[in-house]
Amino acid sequence: MVISVPRLVLAAPSSGSGKTTVATGLMAAFASRGLAVSPHKVGPDYIDPGYHALATGRVGRNLDAYLCGTELIAPLFAHGARGCDLAVVEGVMGLYDGAAGEGELASTAQVAKLLRAPVVLVVDASSQSRSVAALVHGFASWDPEVRVSGVILNKVGSSRHEEMLREALDESGVPVLGCLRRAAQVDTPARHLGLVPVAERRSDAVDAVGAMAEQVRRGCDLDALYALARGAGELSGAAWDAAAAVVSSPPPPLPVPSLGAAAPRPPHRPERPRPQTPDGLRVVAVAGGAAFTFSYAEHAELLTAAGAEVVTFDPLRDEQLPDGTHGLVIGGGFPEVYAPELSANEPLRKAVAELAFGGAPVAAECAGLLYLSGELDGQPMCGVLDVSARMSERLTLGYRDAVAVSDSALAVAGTRMRGHEFHRTVVEPGAGAAPAWGVRAPERRVEGFVQQGVHASYLHTHWASQPGVARRFVERCRTS
């Protein structure tokens, strides 16, 4: 199979240069021309893809060579870009920045090479003039395999400033494909973990994306950018397919009645019957809404391919789990922002606890771990785990190599996965009698909790790298 989707990678010399604004604006501007635009984000970021989805009307997808491996980058890209006229890939950090201590691994430069895609460098020009040429020349010549094929100048102060920048770049050999002035209306509010997700500011986000598109239409040569995208090299290989991935994954060992340390079940919380669904399907409820916005689209696709009916619910609004729920997935997000509202929804908290204490499989990552705790910043949570959680001044951030310590609804002990931590909270204690993971870097430690069917951890993982996780989880839903 030959993959020939026109594509661009938007990169920058460093974080804060305006990649998200320019990439999102380009996506929206091209979509407004009637093109089917496939949005992608390098790295583990969950928030930027929400803005990309708003700009294109398609699911924003991540391309992370650390979490998924370099061999899956092109197949995952092709899966997301299937049937599209153009793909725009937003980079992460600076062009050549990747996983700490791992060379180019997981960098935007590496992904651009794997996709044989031209790179457009977004440069914050607010405090420079002629020096911009030296900067661009350095980035363009650092790695001959990276095709830096154009520049978009961002935060330009005036017409005279633009003229000086263009004159300087005439000597660099890298064409200027856009020049954007400072514009307050395209700014996106941020807080302790980055931009505020789309789900929390839908109306304002729509307006902001519209402003980004208009700024890009006025300041960028869209015809030249599309021509550049059409010059991307062809890729060979098949697109990633969830059904094929699940079929080819190792069959899950038969689940045991109780995994890890069993939690005491309060006598006033009787186990409720779980109704059967047609054709052997099992409902897997996935937390969504403003408090739980972090998820990879491939997780739901893998669960569906493994035989689950995936139903989204909102812990801020829904007082019961979806009818027929046999399993529960609670990903990342911002429960710390909504702790009072989550706590006030006592019926749902009790329903989650009943499901977990009844032995159903529950997969919780980061925010999900906080939601299952006894309390979060003094607010009662679901009480599934005998831990307390609180906000912290310290940011925990980075990739992790992990190995499953305990058999769980997700994996057998010894299963190796790569993950990512990103939080400003602490749970005490940090691990249970049966920990979820042993991790390396920044120090060797165990973390997380395996308790009956519950697997709860701070670690974000990408199941495309281990499709057997979804297969095992759904199998546990059938037998629990």
C-alpha positions in Angstrom: 0.0 0.0 0.0 1.3 3.5 -0.9 0.4 6.4 1.4 0.4 9.7 -0.6 -1.7 12.1 1.5 -0.4 15.6 1.2 1.1 16.6 4.5 3.0 19.3 6.5 4.7 19.3 9.8 4.5 22.5 11.8 7.5 22.9 14.1 9.3 25.7 16.0 12.6 26.5 17.6 11.1 26.2 21.1 7.9 25.9 23.0 5.9 29.2 23.1 6.5 30.1 19.5 2.9 29.8 18.5 2.8 26.3 16.9 -0.7 25.5 18.2 -2.1 28.8 17.0 -0.6 28.5 13.6 -1.3 24.8 13.1 -4.9 25.1 14.3 -5.4 28.2 12.2 -4.0 26.4 9.1 -6.3 23.3 9.7 -9.4 25.5 10.0 -8.4 27.7 7.0 -7.9 24.7 4.8 -11.1 23.0 6.1 -13.0 26.2 5.2 -11.8 25.7 1.6 -13.7 22.4 1.5 -10.7 20.2 2.1 -10.9 17.1 4.4 -8.1 17.9 6.8 -6.5 15.2 9.1 -5.2 16.7 12.3 -2.2 15.2 14.2 -0.1 16.1 17.2 3.5 14.9 17.9 3.9 13.6 21.5 1.6 12.7 24.3 -0.4 16.0 24.5 -4.2 15.5 24.9 -5.3 19.2 24.9 -4.1 20.5 21.5 -5.9 17.7 19.6 -9.1 19.0 21.0 -8.6 22.3 19.3 -7.5 20.5 16.1 -10.7 18.5 16.1 -12.7 21.7 16.5 -10.9 23.2 13.5 -11.3 20.2 11.2 -14.4 18.3 12.4 -12.2 15.1 12.6 -10.7 13.4 15.6 -7.3 14.8 16.6 -4.7 12.0 16.8 -1.3 11.7 18.5 1.9 10.5 16.9 4.2 9.5 19.8 7.3 7.5 18.8 8.2 6.9 22.5 4.8 5.5 23.6 4.0 3.6 20.4 7.4 2.9 18.8 8.8 4.3 15.6 7.3 1.5 13.6 3.7 2.6 14.3 4.1 6.3 13.4 3.4 5.9 9.7 0.6 3.3 10.1 -1.2 5.4 12.8 -0.8 8.5 10.6 -2.3 6.7 7.6 -5.2 5.4 9.8 -6.1 9.0 10.8 -5.5 10.5 7.4 -7.4 7.9 5.5 -9.6 9.6 2.8 -8.3 13.1 3.5 -7.0 15.8 1.2 -4.4 17.1 3.5 -2.8 16.3 6.9 -1.3 18.9 9.2 1.0 17.6 12.0 1.7 20.0 14.9 5.1 19.4 16.5 6.1 19.3 20.2 8.5 21.6 22.0 11.4 22.6 19.7 12.0 20.8 16.4 14.8 18.6 17.7 13.6 18.1 21.3 12.6 14.6 22.2 12.6 12.2 25.1 15.2 13.2 27.6 18.5 11.3 27.1 17.2 9.5 24.1 18.6 11.5 21.2 16.0 12.3 18.6 13.5 9.8 19.8 10.0 11.2 20.0 11.1 14.6 18.5 9.2 16.4 15.8 12.2 16.0 13.6 12.1 12.2 13.9 8.4 12.1 13.2 8.9 14.4 10.1 11.5 12.0 8.8 9.4 8.9 9.5 6.5 10.6 7.5 8.8 12.0 4.8 7.1 15.3 5.3 8.3 18.8 4.7 8.6 21.0 7.8 7.4 24.6 8.2 9.1 26.4 11.0 7.0 28.8 13.1 9.3 31.5 14.5 8.5 34.0 17.2 9.9 37.1 15.6 8.8 39.5 18.3 12.3 40.3 19.6 14.6 39.9 16.5 15.2 41.1 13.0 18.2 40.0 11.0 19.1 37.3 13.5 16.1 35.4 12.3 18.1 34.3 9.3 20.8 32.8 11.4 18.2 31.0 13.5 16.4 29.5 10.5 19.7 28.6 8.8 20.8 26.7 11.9 17.6 24.7 12.2 17.5 24.0 8.4 21.1 22.7 8.3 21.3 20.8 11.6 20.0 17.5 10.1 20.1 17.2 6.3 17.3 14.5 6.5 14.9 17.1 8.0 13.4 19.1 5.2 12.8 22.6 6.6 11.0 24.0 3.5 9.4 27.2 4.8 9.0 29.7 7.6 5.9 31.3 9.1 6.8 34.4 11.1 4.7 34.9 14.1 4.1 37.9 16.4 5.4 40.4 13.9 5.2 44.0 15.2 4.7 46.2 12.2 5.1 46.5 8.4 8.7 47.8 8.8 9.5 44.8 11.1 8.1 42.4 8.5 10.2 44.0 5.8 13.4 43.6 7.8 12.6 40.0 8.6 11.9 39.1 4.9 15.1 40.8 3.7 17.1 38.8 6.2 15.5 35.6 5.2 16.0 36.2 1.5 19.7 35.2 2.2 18.7 32.0 4.0 17.2 30.2 1.1 14.2 29.2 3.1 11.0 30.9 1.8 8.7 32.9 4.0 5.2 31.3 3.6 3.4 33.5 6.2 3.7 36.5 8.4 1.3 36.9 11.3 0.8 40.0 13.5 0.2 40.0 17.2 -3.5 39.3 17.9 -5.0 39.0 21.4 -8.2 37.4 20.1 -6.3 34.2 19.2 -4.8 33.7 22.7 -6.0 30.6 24.5 -6.1 30.7 28.3 -3.8 28.4 30.2 -3.5 27.1 33.8 -1.3 24.6 35.8 -1.1 21.9 33.1 -1.2 24.0 29.9 -4.1 25.2 27.7 -7.7 25.0 29.0 -9.3 22.1 27.1 -12.0 22.8 24.5 -14.6 20.9 26.5 -14.4 23.5 29.3 -14.8 26.6 27.1 -16.6 25.3 24.0 -18.1 28.6 22.8 -15.0 30.7 23.5 -12.9 28.0 21.8 -15.0 28.1 18.7 -14.5 31.9 18.5 -10.8 31.5 19.1 -10.4 28.9 16.4 -12.3 31.1 14.0 -9.9 34.0 14.8 -6.9 31.7 14.3 -8.3 30.7 10.9 -8.9 34.3 9.8 -5.4 35.4 10.9 -3.8 32.5 8.9 -6.0 33.3 5.8 -4.8 36.9 5.9 -1.2 36.2 6.7 -0.2 32.9 5.0 0.2 31.8 1.4 -2.2 28.8 1.6 -1.7 27.9 -2.1 2.1 27.7 -1.5 1.6 25.7 1.7 -0.7 23.2 -0.1 1.8 22.9 -3.0 4.5 22.1 -0.4 2.3 19.5 1.3 1.7 17.8 -2.1 5.4 17.4 -2.5 5.7 15.1 0.5 7.3 11.8 -0.3 5.3 8.6 -0.7 5.1 6.2 2.2 4.7 2.4 1.9 2.9 0.1 4.3 -0.6 -0.5 5.6 -2.6 1.8 7.7 -3.1 0.8 11.3 -6.4 -1.1 11.9 -7.8 -1.7 15.4 -9.5 -5.0 14.4 -6.3 -6.4 12.9 -4.3 -5.3 15.9 -6.6 -7.0 18.3 -6.7 -10.2 16.3 -2.9 -10.3 16.1 -2.3 -9.5 19.8 -1.6 -12.5 22.1 -4.8 -14.1 23.5 -5.4 -12.9 27.1 -4.8 -15.5 29.9 -8.1 -16.5 31.6 -8.8 -14.0 34.3 -8.8 -15.1 37.9 -11.7 -14.3 40.3 -9.7 -11.8 42.3 -6.7 -9.8 41.2 -4.3 -8.2 43.7 -5.4 -7.1 47.1 -9.1 -7.3 47.6 -10.7 -4.3 49.1 -13.3 -4.6 51.8 -16.8 -4.1 50.4 -19.2 -2.2 52.7 -22.2 -4.3 53.5 -24.6 -1.5 52.4 -23.3 -1.7 48.9 -24.7 -4.9 47.5 -23.3 -6.2 44.2 -25.8 -5.3 41.5 -26.6 -7.7 38.6 -25.2 -6.7 35.3 -27.6 -7.4 32.4 -26.4 -9.2 29.3 -26.1 -7.4 26.0 -26.8 -8.9 22.6 -24.3 -11.0 20.7 -21.9 -11.3 23.7 -21.1 -7.5 23.6 -20.3 -5.9 26.9 -20.8 -2.2 27.7 -17.6 -0.4 28.6 -18.4 3.0 30.1 -15.8 5.7 29.3 -15.6 8.8 31.4 -15.9 12.1 29.5 -17.1 15.6 29.9 -15.2 18.6 31.1 -13.4 16.8 34.0 -12.1 13.9 32.0 -10.9 15.1 28.6 -7.7 13.1 28.2 -8.0 10.1 26.0 -6.6 8.6 22.8 -9.1 7.8 20.1 -7.4 4.4 19.5 -8.4 3.2 22.9 -12.1 3.3 22.2 -11.4 1.8 18.7 -9.5 -1.1 20.2 -12.2 -1.8 22.8 -14.8 -1.8 20.1 -12.7 -4.1 18.0 -12.3 -6.5 21.0 -16.1 -6.8 21.3 -17.2 -4.0 23.6 -19.9 -1.4 23.2 -18.2 1.8 24.2 -20.5 4.3 25.8 -19.4 7.7 27.1 -20.7 9.3 30.3 -20.1 12.6 32.1 -19.3 12.2 35.8 -20.2 15.9 36.3 -23.8 15.4 35.0 -24.8 11.7 34.9 -26.0 10.2 38.2 -25.8 6.6 37.0 -23.4 4.6 34.8 -24.7 3.6 31.3 -27.2 0.7 31.3 -25.5 -2.7 31.3 -22.0 -1.4 32.2 -19.6 -4.3 32.6 -16.4 -2.3 32.6 -15.2 1.2 33.3 -12.4 3.3 31.8 -11.6 6.6 33.5 -8.8 8.5 31.7 -7.0 11.7 32.5 -8.3 15.2 32.9 -8.8 17.8 35.6 -10.8 16.4 38.5 -8.9 18.8 40.8 -10.7 21.7 39.0 -14.1 20.1 39.5 -13.6 18.3 42.8 -16.7 20.0 44.5 -19.0 19.1 41.6 -17.7 15.5 41.3 -18.1 15.1 45.0 -21.6 16.5 44.9 -22.6 13.8 42.4 -23.0 11.2 45.2 -25.3 8.8 43.3 -22.6 8.3 40.6 -19.8 7.9 43.1 -21.8 5.1 44.8 -22.5 3.5 41.4 -18.8 3.5 40.5 -17.9 2.0 43.9 -20.5 -0.7 43.6 -19.2 -1.7 40.2 -15.6 -1.7 41.4 -16.3 -3.6 44.6 -18.3 -6.1 42.6 -15.1 -7.1 40.7 -15.8 -5.5 37.4 -12.7 -4.3 35.4 -11.9 -0.7 36.0 -9.0 1.0 34.2 -8.1 4.4 35.7 -5.3 6.7 34.6 -4.2 9.8 36.5 -7.4 11.7 36.8 -9.2 8.4 37.1 -6.9 7.5 40.0 -7.9 10.7 41.8 -11.6 10.0 41.2 -11.3 6.5 42.7 -9.6 7.9 45.8 -11.1 8.4 49.2 -10.8 12.2 48.9 -9.4 14.9 46.7 -8.4 18.1 48.4 -10.7 17.2 51.2 -13.7 16.5 48.9 -15.1 12.9 49.1 -14.5 10.9 45.9 -15.6 7.3 45.1 -13.8 5.7 47.9 -12.7 2.7 45.9 -9.0 3.1 46.9 -8.0 3.8 50.4 -5.9 6.8 49.5 -6.1 10.6 49.7 -5.2 12.9 46.9 -4.2 16.6 46.9 -2.8 19.3 44.7 0.9 19.9 44.8 3.3 22.7 43.9 5.5 20.2 42.1 5.0 19.3 38.4 5.6 15.6 37.7 6.4 15.3 34.0 8.1 12.8 31.7 8.2 9.6 29.8 8.5 6.3 31.8 9.6 2.8 31.1 7.2 0.5 33.0 6.6 -3.1 33.8 3.4 -4.6 35.2 4.1 -5.7 38.8 0.8 -7.5 39.4 -1.6 -9.4 37.3 -4.5 -7.2 36.5 -7.5 -6.7 34.2 -5.1 -4.9 31.8 -2.0 -7.0 31.7 -0.2 -10.0 33.3 2.8 -9.3 35.5 5.9 -8.7 33.5 4.2 -7.0 30.6 6.3 -4.0 29.5 4.8 -0.7 28.4 6.0 2.8 28.0 4.0 5.6 29.6 3.9 9.3 30.4 3.3 11.2 33.6 1.9 14.7 33.7 0.3 16.0 36.9 0.5 18.4 39.8 -1.2 16.2 42.4 0.0 13.6 44.9 -1.7 10.5 46.2 -0.8 9.0 49.6 0.2 6.3 49.7 1.6 6.2 46.2 1.3 2.4 45.8 -0.9 -0.4 47.1 -0.1 -3.9 48.4 -0.3 -5.0 44.8 1.2 -2.1 42.8 0.3 -1.5 39.1 3.7 -0.6 37.7 7.4 -0.7 38.4 8.9 2.3 36.7 12.4 3.7 35.9 13.3 7.3 35.8 13.7 9.6 37.5 14.1 6.9 40.1 13.2 3.2 40.4 9.9 2.8 42.2 6.6 1.1 42.2 3.3 3.0 41.8 -0.4 2.5 41.4 -2.9 0.0 42.6 -4.3 -3.4 41.5 -7.3 -4.3 43.6 -9.9 -6.9 42.4 -10.7 -5.7 38.9 -9.2 -2.2 39.4 -6.0 -1.0 37.7 -5.3 2.6 38.8 -2.1 4.5 38.1 -0.7 7.9 37.3 0.8 6.5 34.1 -0.8 7.4 30.8 -0.3 4.7 28.2 -1.1 4.3 24.5 -2.8 0.9 24.0 -1.9 0.8 20.3 1.5 -0.3 21.5 0.0 -3.3 23.3 -3.4 -4.1 21.8 -3.7 -7.1 24.0 -4.5 -4.7 26.9 -7.9 -3.9 25.3 -8.5 -7.6 24.4 -7.8 -8.7 28.0 -9.9 -5.9 29.4 -12.9 -6.9 27.3 -12.4 -10.6 28.1 -12.5 -9.7 31.8 -15.8 -7.9 31.2 -17.2 -11.1 29.8 -16.2 -13.2 32.7 -16.5 -11.0 35.7 
